[in-house]
Amino acid sequence: MTARIIDGKAIAAELRAAVAAETRRLAAAHGLQPGLAVVLVGDNAASRSYIAGKSRAVIEAGMRPVDHQLGADADEQALIALVQKLNADPAVHGILVQMPLPPSIDAARVIASIDPAKDVDGFHPLNVGRLASGLPALVPCTPMGCITLAKTVHASLAGLEAVVIGRSGIVGRPLVQLLLAEDATVTIAHSRSRDLPALCRRADLLCAAMGRAEMVRGDWIKPGATVIDVGINRMPAGGDGKSRLVGDVCFAEAVAVAGAITPVPGGVGPMTIAYLLVNTLRAACAQAGLPEPSV
């Protein structure tokens, strides 16, 4: 048995094309160009590369990038002042502050300073609470991508036994809320869970998001299950001197047991940027008093 490979790259490309088409329609019908502000503090090479990718995606979608970079010595007050300026700018519809921030800055205070209507990461406490209450909200991008990928395998997630490994506010917790909204039966597992392999073997849908390279082994997976691997971990260089990216699931073992699985890279990662564009589009429509877009 060999699992179906869920091609996140292709699915994300389709979603980005739909966003671009809707953005063109908004520009033609309403003169509206969604604007996304991305704020980077310091000069972290990985964050800088990630932001460059986001900016390219924003431009390709026909949106307006508004990038800001503050020095590593910038203090919390300066960062919050910039966020408040962006909150007040009607041409900026979405605001994203790139994490991680320097240790001297309280990330929770910065996130709380973002206008919830422009919080395209979905991390503001108001959006978190609305999601947990089943109310409309801007939802974190990676969990939304996981749901979409799972739905390429299952027409409905209702009634599925879903197990989420990892309880972060970025992926695990919001993913649980989204799965509940889809009427799945959900278990959230974490580092204190007892007999984690047995919990995983119950899952029709297994979502791994704990940030530990290849932790989930093939014998943890129920035969025929759908596996969504959120992890992105860099393994040390092998004999060829090249490091490689791997997920939280041991792909070589899992692919022989699962019914469908996301690869790393090329699975969940591309969906995150695609849903950042979707959230920016939705935020722009809401702020302009227009109906929610079709994507």
N, C-alpha and C positions, 0 to 999 in steps of 0.2 A: 504494500500500500504506500502510495506517495501522495502527500497532501497537495491540494490546490494552492498555488502561490497567489496571494492577494496583492495585486500590483498597485500599491499606493501611489506610485509616481504617475501612472496613467490616469487613475481616478482623480488625483489632485489636479492634473492638467485639464481634465474635463470641467472640473469645478471652477478653476481659474478662468477658463474660456467663458463659462456662463456668467461669472462676475464681470468680466470685461464687456460682454454684450449688454448686460444690465447697466453698467456704468455709462456706456455710449448712449443708451436710451435715456438715462437720466439727464445727461448733458444736452441731448437734442430737445427733450421735452420740457426740461425745467431749468436748464443752464446751471446744473449742479454738478460739481466735481468733488467727490469725496477726498478729504485730506487726512493723511495719517502722520502724526508726529511721533518720532522715535527718539528717545533721549538715552544717550550713553554717558556714563560717568567713568572716567579713567580710560585706560588704553588696553583692556584685555583683548588679546589677539583673537580668541574664539568668539567673543561677543562682537568685535568689530567685523569679523567675517560674516557672522550670522546677520548682522544689521545690513551689511551690503547686499546680501541675498534678499532680505525683506524689501529693501529699497528698489531693487530691480523688479521684483514681483509687483510692487505698487505701481511703478511706471508702466509695466507691461499691461496692467489692468486698466490703465487710463486714469489712475488716481494721482493725487499730488503728494509727493513725499516732503515732509518737513523735518529734517534731521538736525538734532542738536547734540553737540559733544561738550561735556564739561571735563575739566582736568581732574586727575585723581585726588587733588587737594581740595576740591569743591566741598563745601559743607552742606549739611542737611537743609539749612535755611535757604541757601541759594538754589538748591534743587527744587524745593517746594515752591519758591517764588517763580521759577520757570514753569512748573506745572500749573500754577494758578494763572499765569499769563496765557498758557495754551488753553486752559479752561475757558477763558474769556474771548478767545479768538474764534469768530464764527466760521472762518475758513478751515479750521481744524475740527474734524469730526471724530477722530480717534486718537488716543494718547497711549503710548506704550513706553514704560520706563524699563530699560533692559536690566535684567538681573544676571549675576549677583551685583549688589552695590558694595562699595567699600565698607569695612566693618564699622566705621565711625558714623554711618548713616543708618537710621532705623527704617528698614524697608516697609514695615507695617504702617508707619506714619506717612511715608511717601505715597503708598498705594491709597491710603484713606484720603489723601489730598486731591486725588484725581476725581473729576466730575464723573459720577457713576454712568451718566449717559454717554461718556466718551471713553469708558473703561473697556477697551476692546480686548484686553487680556482676560476680563471677567473675574478679576481678583478683589475688587472693592467689596467690603463687607455687605453693602446693600445688595449687590448682584449675587453674592454668595448666599445671602439669606433668601432672596427671591427664588433662586434655583432650588434651594432646599424646601421652600414652601410650595413649589409647583407653579410659580408665577413667571410671567415672561421676564427674561433677563438676558444680558450679555453673558455668554457662557464661555469658559476657558476653551481655547482652540484645540488643544490636543485631545481632550476627552470627546469633543464633538467629532473629530476625525476618527476616533476609535469606533464610535457608534456607526458612522457612515460606512466604514470598512466592514464592520460586522454585518451590516444590512446588505452588502453585496453577496453574502453567503446565505443569509436567512431573510426571507421576505418579511418576517415578523420576529421580534425578539421576545414576544409575549410567552411566558411560561418557561422560558429557558432557564436552566440553572447556571447562573453566572458567578464566577469567582474573580475578584479583583485583588491582586497582590500589590500592596502599597497604599498608604493612607495620606499621601501628601495633599495639600490644598491645591496644588497645580494640576494633578492628574487623578489620583485615587478617589478622593472624596467627591469631587464633581462628577466623575465617571459613575460612581455609585448612584448619585441622584438621577443622572440621565438614564441609566439602566432601569431604575425604579419607574421612571416616567414611561418607559417602554414596556412596563409590566413584566420584566424579568424578575426571577427570584434571586436575590443578590446576597453573597457573602463577601465581606471585606476581610482580607487576611493581611498579616503584617509580621514584624520581627518577633512579636510575643505569641503568635498563634501556635497552638500545639498541633503536632503532626501535619505540617504544611503539605507534604506530598499527598496525604489522604484527602485533605480538603480540595486540592487541585484536581484529583482524580474524579471528583463529583461533577466537575464543570462541563456543561455543554459548550460554554463560552468562557475561555480563560484569558484574562487580561493581566499581563505582567508589567508592573511599573514600580519596581523597587530599587532600580539602579545598581544591580549586582550582576556582573557579567556571567552569562550562561548558568545562572543558578537553577533554573527550572530544567529538569532533565526529562528525557523521553518517557521514562516510566512514571512520571508525575501526571501524564496526560491521558485523559480518557480517549480510547480509540474513536476516531471520527470527530473529535471536538474541534471547534474553531479557536485558534490561538492568535491573540492580538499582542504583539511584543512591542512595548513602548520604550524599552531600554535602548540607550545609546552609550556603549562603553568602548573605550579604546584599549585593546589588548597589547601587551608589550611586543616588541619586534621579535620575530622568529628567526630562523636560520638565514632568511633572505634579507634581514635587516629592516623589513617594513612592518610597521604596526598595522592593525586592522580593526575595523569597527565591528562589534558584535552586540547582540541584544541581551536581554535578561533571560532568554530561553536558549538552550543549546539546540540550535537550528538543525544540525546534522542528525541529532537523535529524534527531535520532535517531528521532522518532516516525514519520518517513517511511520508515525502513529496518528498524527492529527488528520482531520479531514480538510482543513484549510488553515493557512498560517501566513502572517506578514513577515517579509524578510527585513533584515537590517544590514545595510541601509535600503531605502526604497519602499518602506512600508508606511509606518505612521508619520515619520518625519515630514514628508512633503505635504501631508494633510494639515499640519499645524499652520504653515504659512498660508495655505489655501483658505483656511477658516479665519485667519487674521483678516484677509481681504473681505470675506463674507461679513464678519463683524463690523468692519469699517463701513461697508455698504449699508448694512442694517442701521448702524448708528447715524449715518448721514441722512437716510430716509426719515428716521424717527425725529431727528432735530429739525428737518425741513417740513414736518407735518405731512409726509407722504406715506402711502401704504407700504407695508413691509415688502421688500423685494421678493421675487419668486425663487431665488436661490437660497 
